[in-house]
Amino acid sequence: MESFIVNQLNKLYIRFQNLENLLATPKVIQSQEKFKKLSKEYLKLSNIISYFLEWKKNNNEINVTKTLLHDREILDMVQDELKILNKKNIFLETTIRKILFPKDLNDKKNCFIEIRAATGGDESAIFVGELFKMYGRYSEYYHWNTEIIHFHESEQGGFKDIIFKISGSGVFGRLKFESGGHRVQRIPKTESQGRIHTSTCTVAVMPEIKNLQNTIIRSSDLKIDTFRSSGAGGQHVNTTDSAIRITHIPTGTVVECQDERSQHKNKAKALSILSSRIHANEMAKQNKKKSIIKKNLLGTGDRSDRNRTYNFPKNRVTDHRINLTVYCLDDILNGHLDVLIEPMIREYYSQMDLKDIML
């Protein structure tokens, strides 16, 4: 089991023992309100502590059993015993994780990803296209589905902005840390003197909100415009006003969709994105207030967030939030993102306060 989980469990065990002592003191016993409050906390901790103590005992038995592997006379018996103990260890660790960490219902949801070119002109737009391909390849590894919702192409390649949806099991839970500023450092093809340029893009990851009733959006707050689609599409393009632009007047949020030939379908998609975007903004506000995130790990998708730098000359990627640097930029752009995502998830959970876990 990871060291940060064991550290958290040891802290919980100390708290559990302190509660046990407090509940035996006359001062607490005489105060019905305090006794009830501490008893509730004690009972809440007792379940996870019992599994933790069982895990420690089982882990100790594994270590003792391993010392007998050198004895050839009982080797088969020792190996069988280790299989049983290791299987039990997996069960205990899985159970502990399920109890210990807060349940974010959004983690299981599909998500929308919006990537926008920020500073750097054409080079920024080109990198938007590369980031889109990176997430698409990552999606393929997990057998998720990727669907483009809306985009504005750049004349030099890539996109000025693009919105796409990724559908599958646990999509948002793995990609939610991607929101924020992504910076690229490299020599553009048009640079004759070989100077390294720095460009930036912004990424916003939003959970899909399927039930629009859960997000308060009044029709009176919406301004809906129709216009003719542009881009690929044959004779249909520029012949009907099927594209939709929805403006949420209270927040100034604007969403466009022209992916479908049907105005009705484009409107439904635009409303879904609008709902998800407003919900994501509310989540960002709440996260700032919570002590559960000591470091700014969950980006907002704003330019001010500087999540990551992709340095092409040195084949280097740095995540500034957790001071992580890896030298496998090519692999990452090919979709091998877990080398960055897994450490982020571990850091996220390690930053939790005792009062924030087991919610």
C-alpha positions in Angstrom: 0.0 0.0 0.0 1.3 3.5 -0.9 3.2 5.3 1.9 0.8 8.3 1.8 -2.2 6.1 2.6 -0.3 4.4 5.4 0.6 7.8 6.8 -3.0 8.9 6.8 -4.1 5.6 8.4 -1.5 6.0 11.2 -2.9 9.5 11.9 -6.4 8.2 12.0 -5.3 5.5 14.4 -3.7 8.0 16.7 -7.0 10.0 16.6 -8.9 6.8 17.3 -6.9 6.1 20.4 -7.3 9.6 21.6 -11.0 9.4 21.2 -11.0 6.1 23.1 -9.3 7.8 26.0 -11.5 10.9 25.9 -14.7 8.8 26.0 -13.5 7.3 29.2 -13.0 10.6 31.0 -15.6 11.9 33.5 -15.7 15.3 31.9 -16.8 13.9 28.5 -19.2 11.4 30.0 -21.0 14.1 32.0 -21.5 16.2 28.8 -24.2 14.5 26.8 -23.6 16.6 23.7 -19.9 16.2 23.7 -20.1 12.4 24.4 -22.6 12.0 21.5 -20.3 13.9 19.1 -17.1 12.0 20.0 -18.9 8.7 20.0 -20.2 9.3 16.5 -16.6 10.1 15.3 -15.3 7.0 17.2 -17.8 4.7 15.6 -17.1 6.2 12.2 -13.3 5.5 12.6 -13.7 2.1 14.1 -14.5 0.4 10.7 -11.4 1.7 8.9 -9.2 1.1 11.9 -10.2 -2.5 12.2 -9.3 -3.1 8.5 -6.0 -1.2 9.0 -5.0 -3.3 12.0 -5.9 -6.4 10.1 -3.8 -5.2 7.2 -0.8 -4.6 9.5 -1.2 -8.1 11.0 -1.5 -9.7 7.6 1.5 -7.7 6.2 3.6 -8.9 9.2 2.6 -12.5 8.5 3.7 -12.1 4.9 7.1 -10.8 5.9 7.5 -13.7 8.4 6.4 -16.3 5.9 8.9 -15.0 3.3 11.8 -15.8 5.6 10.9 -19.5 5.2 11.2 -19.5 1.5 14.8 -20.8 1.7 13.6 -24.0 3.3 13.2 -26.4 0.4 11.4 -29.0 2.4 8.4 -26.8 3.0 8.8 -24.5 0.0 5.5 -25.6 -1.7 3.6 -25.1 1.6 5.2 -21.7 2.1 4.4 -20.5 -1.4 0.7 -21.6 -1.1 0.5 -19.7 2.2 1.9 -16.6 0.6 -0.7 -16.8 -2.2 -3.4 -16.8 0.4 -1.9 -13.9 2.4 -1.3 -11.8 -0.7 -4.8 -12.4 -1.9 -6.1 -11.2 1.5 -3.8 -8.2 1.3 -5.3 -7.1 -2.0 -8.8 -7.4 -0.5 -7.9 -5.4 2.6 -6.2 -2.6 0.6 -9.1 -2.4 -1.9 -11.6 -2.2 1.0 -9.5 0.5 2.8 -9.3 2.7 -0.3 -13.1 2.5 -0.7 -13.7 3.5 2.9 -11.0 6.1 3.2 -11.4 8.4 0.3 -14.2 10.8 -0.4 -16.7 9.7 -3.1 -16.7 12.2 -5.9 -19.8 11.3 -7.9 -18.5 13.3 -10.9 -15.5 11.0 -11.2 -17.6 8.3 -13.0 -19.0 10.7 -15.5 -18.2 11.5 -19.1 -16.5 14.8 -19.7 -16.2 17.7 -22.1 -12.7 19.0 -22.8 -12.3 22.5 -24.2 -8.8 23.5 -25.5 -8.1 27.1 -26.6 -5.1 28.8 -28.1 -3.9 31.5 -25.8 -0.5 33.3 -26.4 1.7 32.4 -29.3 -0.5 32.9 -32.4 -0.2 30.1 -35.0 2.2 28.0 -32.8 -0.4 28.0 -30.0 -3.1 26.8 -32.4 -0.9 24.1 -33.7 -0.3 22.9 -30.2 -4.0 22.8 -29.5 -4.3 20.3 -32.3 -1.5 18.2 -30.7 -3.1 18.3 -27.3 -6.4 17.1 -28.9 -4.6 14.2 -30.5 -2.8 13.4 -27.2 -6.2 13.1 -25.3 -7.6 11.2 -28.2 -4.8 8.6 -28.0 -5.1 8.4 -24.2 -8.8 7.8 -24.7 -8.1 4.9 -27.1 -5.9 3.2 -24.5 -8.8 3.1 -22.1 -11.3 2.2 -24.9 -13.2 5.4 -24.4 -15.1 7.2 -27.2 -14.2 10.6 -28.4 -16.6 12.9 -30.2 -15.9 16.4 -31.6 -18.6 18.9 -30.6 -17.3 22.2 -32.1 -14.1 23.7 -33.4 -12.5 26.6 -35.2 -9.6 25.6 -37.4 -6.4 27.7 -37.8 -5.1 28.5 -41.2 -1.6 27.2 -40.3 -2.9 24.0 -38.8 -4.4 23.0 -35.5 -7.3 24.8 -33.9 -8.0 28.2 -32.4 -10.3 26.3 -30.1 -12.0 22.9 -30.0 -14.6 21.2 -27.7 -14.9 17.4 -27.6 -16.6 14.8 -25.5 -15.0 11.7 -24.0 -17.3 8.9 -22.9 -16.4 5.9 -20.8 -16.0 4.6 -17.3 -14.3 6.9 -14.9 -13.3 9.5 -17.5 -13.7 12.7 -15.5 -11.9 11.1 -12.5 -8.8 10.6 -14.5 -8.8 13.7 -16.6 -10.0 16.4 -14.1 -6.5 17.4 -13.2 -5.8 18.4 -16.9 -7.6 21.8 -16.5 -5.4 24.8 -16.6 -2.5 26.3 -18.6 -0.4 24.2 -20.8 2.9 25.8 -22.1 5.0 24.6 -25.1 8.6 25.5 -25.7 10.1 24.7 -29.1 11.5 26.1 -32.3 8.7 26.8 -34.8 9.1 25.6 -38.4 9.0 29.2 -39.5 11.8 30.3 -37.2 14.9 30.8 -39.4 17.4 31.6 -36.6 16.6 28.6 -34.4 15.2 30.5 -31.5 12.9 28.7 -29.0 9.4 30.2 -28.8 7.0 29.8 -25.8 3.3 29.5 -26.5 0.4 28.6 -24.3 -3.0 26.9 -24.5 -5.7 26.5 -21.9 -7.5 23.3 -21.1 -10.9 23.0 -19.3 -12.2 19.6 -18.3 -15.9 19.6 -17.4 -18.1 16.6 -16.2 -21.1 16.0 -18.4 -24.3 16.9 -16.7 -26.9 14.7 -18.2 -29.8 15.9 -16.1 -30.1 19.6 -16.9 -32.6 20.1 -14.1 -29.7 19.6 -11.6 -28.2 22.9 -13.0 -30.4 25.9 -12.6 -30.6 27.4 -16.1 -33.7 29.5 -16.8 -34.8 29.9 -20.4 -35.3 33.6 -19.7 -31.5 33.8 -19.0 -30.6 32.4 -22.4 -30.0 34.2 -25.7 -30.2 31.7 -28.6 -28.8 32.6 -32.1 -28.7 30.5 -35.2 -26.2 30.9 -38.0 -24.9 28.9 -41.0 -22.3 26.2 -40.4 -18.8 26.6 -41.8 -16.2 24.1 -42.6 -16.5 20.5 -44.1 -19.9 19.3 -44.9 -20.5 19.4 -48.7 -23.5 21.2 -50.1 -25.2 21.3 -46.7 -22.7 23.9 -45.5 -23.9 27.6 -45.7 -27.4 26.5 -47.0 -29.3 26.3 -43.6 -29.0 28.0 -40.3 -28.4 24.8 -38.3 -25.5 26.1 -36.1 -26.5 27.3 -32.6 -25.0 29.9 -30.3 -26.3 30.1 -26.8 -25.4 32.9 -24.4 -26.1 32.6 -20.7 -26.8 36.2 -19.9 -26.1 36.1 -16.1 -22.6 34.7 -16.5 -21.8 35.8 -20.0 -21.0 32.2 -20.9 -21.2 31.5 -24.7 -21.4 28.1 -26.3 -21.5 27.3 -30.0 -22.3 24.0 -31.7 -22.4 23.2 -35.5 -21.4 19.6 -35.5 -24.9 18.2 -36.4 -26.9 19.1 -39.5 -30.0 19.3 -37.2 -30.6 22.6 -35.4 -32.4 20.7 -32.7 -29.5 18.3 -32.1 -27.0 21.2 -32.1 -29.1 23.0 -29.5 -29.3 20.0 -27.3 -25.5 19.6 -27.4 -24.9 23.3 -26.8 -27.2 23.2 -23.7 -25.3 20.2 -22.4 -22.0 21.9 -22.7 -23.4 25.1 -21.2 -24.8 23.2 -18.2 -21.4 21.4 -17.7 -19.5 24.7 -18.0 -21.6 26.4 -15.4 -21.4 23.4 -13.1 -17.6 23.3 -13.5 -17.4 27.0 -12.6 -19.4 26.3 -9.4 -17.1 23.4 -8.6 -14.1 25.6 -9.0 -15.5 28.2 -6.6 -16.3 25.5 -4.0 -12.8 23.9 -4.3 -11.2 27.2 -3.4 -13.2 27.3 -0.2 -12.4 23.7 0.8 -9.3 22.8 2.8 -9.3 19.4 1.0 -7.0 20.9 -1.7 -4.1 22.6 -0.1 -2.3 23.0 -3.4 -4.0 24.2 -6.5 -4.2 20.8 -8.2 -7.6 21.1 -9.8 -7.1 23.9 -12.4 -9.8 26.2 -13.5 -9.0 26.3 -17.2 -7.9 30.0 -16.8 -4.8 31.4 -18.5 -3.4 32.2 -15.0 -3.1 28.5 -14.2 0.3 27.2 -15.2 0.0 23.4 -15.0 2.5 22.0 -17.3 5.4 22.9 -19.6 6.3 20.8 -22.7 9.9 21.4 -23.7 10.6 19.9 -27.1 14.4 20.5 -27.4 14.9 18.5 -24.1 12.1 16.0 -24.6 11.0 17.2 -21.2 7.6 17.6 -19.5 7.2 19.4 -16.2 4.1 19.6 -14.0 4.6 22.6 -11.9 1.9 21.8 -9.3 3.8 18.9 -7.9 7.3 19.6 -9.2 7.4 16.5 -11.4 9.7 16.4 -14.4 9.8 13.5 -16.8 11.9 13.0 -20.0 9.4 11.3 -22.3 7.6 14.0 -24.1 7.1 11.9 -27.3 5.5 9.1 -25.3 3.2 11.6 -23.5 2.0 13.2 -26.8 1.3 9.6 -28.0 -1.2 9.2 -25.2 0.9 7.8 -22.4 -0.4 10.3 -19.9 -0.6 8.1 -16.8 3.0 8.9 -16.0 1.7 12.4 -15.2 -1.8 11.5 -14.0 -1.0 8.8 -11.5 1.4 11.0 -9.4 -1.2 13.8 -9.5 -3.9 11.5 -8.1 -1.5 10.4 -5.3 -0.6 14.0 -4.4 -4.3 14.9 -4.4 -5.2 12.3 -1.8 -2.0 12.9 0.2 -3.0 16.6 0.7 -6.3 15.7 2.4 -6.9 16.6 6.0 -8.3 14.0 8.4 -11.5 15.9 8.7 -11.9 15.8 4.9 -11.5 12.1 4.3 -14.3 9.4 4.6 -17.0 12.0 3.7 
